[in-house]
């Protein structure tokens, strides 16, 4: 009777170990099946948003001129068209 109880205890312990492993395996499998596509979808969405924002930002900045652009265009207008300024006149 004691031997049968011991054998039954070992069998139950082995089965509980298999059930725990099976539960853990299913949890990890569900994580990959659900979470991996969600992460890929989030990455694609963020990439599209970043491209859209960069395009909108470039569109709003294009008509503006900063000080360096204005000053360089004014320097280029200092000489009349068709004439070049000679630095050294000999």
N, C-alpha and C positions, 0 to 999 in steps of 0.2 A: 504494500500500500504506500509506504514511504517512497519507494523507488518510482512508482507510478506518478506520485505527486511531483517529484523532482523532475521526471521526464516531461510531464505536462507543463511545469513551470518554464523549462528550457524552450519548449515548443512555442508557448505563448510569448516569451521574450523575443524569440526569433521572428515570429509573425508581427509583433508590434514594431520591431526594428524595420522590417520590410514596409509596413504601412507608413511609418514615419518618413522613410526614404522616398516612398512613392508620393507622399504629400509634398515633401520638399521639392522633388523633381517637377511635379505639376505646377507648383508655385513659380519656380524659375522659368519653366516653359511658358506659362502665362505672361510672365514679365517680359520675355522676349517677343512673344506674339503680339502683345498689346503695346508695350512701351516703345519698342524699337520703331515701329511705323509712326507712332506719335512724335517721337524725337525727329525723325526724318521730315515729317510734315511741318513741324515747328521750324526746323532749319530752312526748309524751302520757303515758308511764309516770311521768315525774317529776312532772307536774302532778297525776295521780291520787294519787300517793304523798303529795304535799304537802297535798292536800285531805283525805286520810284521816288524816294526822298532825294537821292542824289540828282536825279534828272530834274526834279522840281527846284532844287536848290541851284542847279546850274542855270536853269531858265530864269530864275529871279535875279541872279547875279550878272547875267550877260549884258543888260542895257546899262548897268552902272559903270562908272569909271572911277578908279581911285586916283589919288593925287599923283602917283608916279606915272600913270598912263597919261594924265593931262599934261604934266610938265614935260614929258618926253615928246608929246605931239606938238607942244608950243615951241620947243627947241628946234624941231624939224621945220617949222614954218618961218624961222627967223631969216632965212635967205630966200630971195625971190625964186620962183620956179625957173628952171633952165640955167641958172647961174650957180656956180660953186664958189665957195669962199676959199681963197688962197691963204694959207697960214703964213707962208713965207713969200713975199713978193720981191724978186730980184730982177 
